[in-house]
């Protein structure tokens, strides 16, 4: 049986997973942030390794004070991810697992142009998570890649801030929420939007008050 103080804690914080009487696993906190907008996103084009649309050097470090305790800053290897990371700090670790989805021969093409030139291939890709008609990565392969990275990160307690891409964030949410494959293309990830994940025995999605003081967010 749990002691009274443990029961109160579980009621107040239902995201805590008890291991034994009043003992808990170390918590891993992961804040996923989508890179800032690029011209490719503005033009509805499959991405290449393009820079940000904004003058990122003029706003370097502008978001570094978002958290009371600076998290460990991670980023995908692409230019747009690394430039966005510079808004949050200068000590950035490049993580290959956070790289963008591989669109194969569709890189750099407008979505409308692909729809006109390869309508059947586009429909297959949108409907079958195992398909990769563009010659790149399938959605299933992306989710597996991100899932393996989440498994590895769950063994490292602390707060991590990861700057990555819309498809990678979709894949992470799919893994955590155990969504059916068809849900992948029903998740919208806007530039500079964020998702908060916590691991304390299992991964959970946490919805937070974005207007709360940094001290409350870090709790």
C-alpha positions in Angstrom: 0.0 0.0 0.0 1.2 3.5 -0.7 1.5 5.9 2.2 -1.0 8.9 2.4 1.6 11.4 1.0 2.2 9.1 -2.0 -1.5 8.9 -2.8 -1.9 12.7 -2.6 1.0 13.0 -5.0 -0.5 10.7 -7.5 -3.8 12.6 -7.3 -2.2 15.9 -7.8 0.3 14.7 -10.5 -1.3 11.7 -12.3 1.6 11.7 -14.8 3.9 10.2 -12.1 4.4 6.4 -12.5 5.0 4.7 -9.1 7.6 1.9 -9.0 7.5 0.9 -5.4 6.3 2.6 -2.2 7.1 6.3 -2.7 10.0 5.6 -5.2 10.0 6.8 -8.7 12.2 6.5 -11.7 14.3 9.5 -12.8 12.4 11.8 -15.1 13.4 12.7 -18.6 11.8 15.8 -20.0 11.9 16.4 -23.7 10.8 19.7 -25.3 10.4 19.3 -29.1 10.5 22.5 -31.1 9.9 22.8 -34.8 12.4 25.0 -36.7 11.4 28.5 -37.7 9.8 29.0 -41.1 11.7 28.5 -44.4 10.9 29.6 -47.9 10.2 26.0 -48.8 7.3 26.0 -46.2 6.0 29.3 -47.5 5.9 28.0 -51.0 4.5 24.5 -50.1 7.6 22.8 -51.3 9.3 19.6 -50.1 12.4 20.8 -48.2 16.0 20.8 -49.0 18.8 22.0 -46.7 17.6 25.6 -46.9 18.3 28.4 -44.3 15.6 30.1 -42.3 13.5 32.9 -43.9 14.1 35.2 -40.9 17.3 37.0 -40.1 18.3 34.5 -37.4 21.6 36.1 -36.6 19.7 39.2 -35.5 17.7 37.2 -32.9 20.4 34.8 -31.7 19.9 34.0 -28.0 16.5 35.7 -28.0 14.8 32.7 -26.5 17.6 31.5 -24.2 15.7 32.7 -21.1 12.6 30.6 -21.8 13.5 28.1 -19.1 14.7 28.8 -15.5 17.3 26.0 -15.8 18.9 25.8 -19.2 18.1 22.5 -20.9 20.6 20.5 -22.9 20.2 21.8 -26.4 19.9 19.3 -29.3 19.3 19.9 -33.0 19.0 18.1 -36.3 21.9 18.4 -38.6 20.2 20.6 -41.2 20.9 24.3 -41.5 17.4 25.4 -40.6 17.5 23.3 -37.4 20.9 24.6 -36.3 20.0 28.2 -37.1 16.8 27.9 -35.0 18.8 26.3 -32.1 20.9 29.5 -32.1 17.8 31.3 -30.8 17.9 29.2 -27.7 21.6 29.0 -27.0 25.1 28.5 -28.4 26.0 25.1 -27.0 24.2 22.8 -29.4 24.7 19.1 -29.9 23.9 17.8 -33.4 21.9 14.6 -33.3 21.6 12.6 -36.6 18.4 10.9 -35.4 16.7 14.3 -35.4 17.3 14.7 -39.1 14.4 15.5 -41.4 12.4 12.9 -43.2 14.0 11.7 -46.5 11.7 12.8 -49.3 14.0 11.1 -51.9 13.6 12.6 -55.4 10.8 14.9 -54.2 13.3 17.2 -52.3 12.9 20.8 -53.5 9.7 20.1 -55.6 6.4 21.9 -55.0 3.7 19.6 -53.7 1.4 20.8 -56.5 4.0 19.8 -59.1 4.3 16.4 -57.6 0.6 16.0 -57.6 0.5 16.8 -61.3 3.4 14.7 -62.3 3.0 11.7 -60.0 -0.6 11.7 -58.6 -0.7 8.0 -58.0 2.6 7.9 -56.3 1.6 10.8 -54.0 -1.7 9.1 -53.1 0.1 5.9 -52.3 2.6 7.7 -50.1 -0.2 9.5 -48.2 -2.2 6.3 -47.7 0.4 3.7 -47.0 2.9 4.4 -44.2 5.2 1.6 -45.5 5.4 3.1 -49.0 8.3 5.2 -50.2 7.5 5.9 -53.9 9.9 8.9 -53.9 12.8 6.5 -53.2 13.6 7.9 -49.8 12.3 7.0 -46.4 8.9 5.5 -45.5 6.8 6.9 -42.7 7.2 3.6 -40.9 11.0 3.8 -41.1 10.9 7.4 -39.8 8.7 6.3 -36.8 11.1 3.4 -36.1 14.1 5.7 -36.2 12.5 8.3 -33.9 11.2 5.5 -31.6 14.8 4.1 -31.1 16.0 7.6 -30.3 13.3 8.1 -27.7 14.2 4.7 -26.2 17.8 5.8 -25.9 16.9 9.3 -24.5 14.7 7.7 -21.8 17.7 6.3 -20.1 19.2 9.9 -19.6 17.4 11.9 -16.9 17.2 15.7 -17.3 15.7 18.2 -19.6 16.4 18.2 -23.3 15.4 20.8 -25.8 15.4 19.4 -29.3 15.1 21.5 -32.4 13.9 19.4 -35.3 11.3 19.1 -38.1 7.5 18.7 -38.5 7.7 15.1 -39.6 10.1 14.1 -36.7 7.8 15.7 -34.2 4.8 13.9 -35.8 6.7 10.6 -35.5 7.5 11.2 -31.8 3.9 12.0 -31.0 2.8 8.8 -32.9 5.2 6.7 -30.8 4.2 8.3 -27.5 0.5 8.2 -28.0 0.6 4.8 -29.9 -1.5 6.3 -32.7 -2.7 4.2 -35.7 -0.5 4.8 -38.8 -3.3 6.8 -40.5 -3.0 9.5 -37.9 0.4 10.6 -39.1 -0.8 13.1 -41.8 -3.5 14.4 -39.5 -1.0 16.2 -37.2 -0.1 19.8 -38.0 3.3 21.1 -36.7 3.7 24.8 -37.2 7.1 26.7 -37.2 8.4 27.2 -33.7 5.6 25.2 -32.2 6.5 22.9 -29.4 5.5 19.6 -27.8 6.3 18.6 -24.3 7.1 14.9 -23.5 8.0 13.4 -20.1 9.4 9.9 -19.4 9.1 8.4 -15.9 8.6 4.7 -16.6 6.8 5.5 -19.9 6.6 8.5 -22.2 3.7 10.8 -21.8 2.5 14.0 -23.6 2.2 16.9 -21.3 0.1 20.0 -22.1 1.4 23.1 -20.4 0.4 26.6 -19.9 2.4 28.6 -22.4 1.8 31.9 -20.5 2.9 30.4 -17.2 6.2 31.8 -15.6 9.3 29.8 -16.4 9.5 28.7 -12.8 6.2 26.9 -13.1 7.1 25.3 -16.5 10.3 23.8 -14.9 8.4 22.0 -12.1 
